[in-house]
Amino acid sequence: MTAPTVTREQAFAAARRVLDIALAEVAADYAAGRLDPEREAKVRRLLERQRAQAAPRLLAA
């Protein structure tokens, strides 16, 4: 009995595609001003956190 298996790389690629689609939808809603204030605040905090984490990497390069 042999079941088809998914490699780790395939699983990560599939998960990344789903995440990218969701992030694109949220970004479009954010840019169009369609998010409720609470969700907009969460998105803003996440974006600030991402920028803060990227800054040290940019300086090290």
C-alpha positions in Angstrom: 0.0 0.0 0.0 1.7 3.2 -1.2 0.1 6.5 -0.7 1.3 9.6 -2.5 3.4 11.8 -0.3 4.0 15.5 -0.3 7.5 16.7 0.1 8.4 19.3 2.7 9.2 21.8 -0.1 5.9 21.2 -1.8 4.0 21.7 1.5 5.9 25.0 2.2 5.3 26.2 -1.4 1.6 25.5 -1.2 1.3 27.2 2.2 3.3 30.2 1.0 1.0 30.6 -2.0 -2.1 30.6 0.2 -0.5 33.1 2.6 0.6 35.4 -0.3 -2.9 35.4 -1.7 -4.4 36.3 1.7 -1.8 39.0 2.3 -2.5 40.5 -1.2 -6.3 40.6 -0.4 -5.7 42.3 2.9 -3.2 44.8 1.3 -5.8 45.7 -1.3 -8.5 46.2 1.3 -6.1 48.3 3.4 -5.1 50.5 0.4 -8.7 51.0 -0.5 -9.7 51.9 3.0 -12.1 48.9 3.4 -10.8 47.6 6.7 -12.5 48.2 9.9 -10.4 50.4 12.4 -9.5 47.4 14.6 -8.2 45.3 11.7 -6.5 48.3 10.2 -4.6 48.9 13.4 -3.5 45.2 13.4 -2.2 45.5 9.9 -0.4 48.7 10.7 1.3 47.0 13.7 2.3 44.0 11.6 3.8 46.2 8.8 5.8 48.2 11.4 7.1 45.0 12.9 8.1 43.7 9.5 9.9 46.9 8.7 11.7 46.8 12.0 12.9 43.3 11.4 14.0 44.0 7.9 16.1 47.1 8.9 18.9 45.2 10.6 19.2 42.8 7.7 19.4 45.7 5.3 22.2 47.3 7.3 24.1 44.1 7.5 24.1 43.6 3.7 
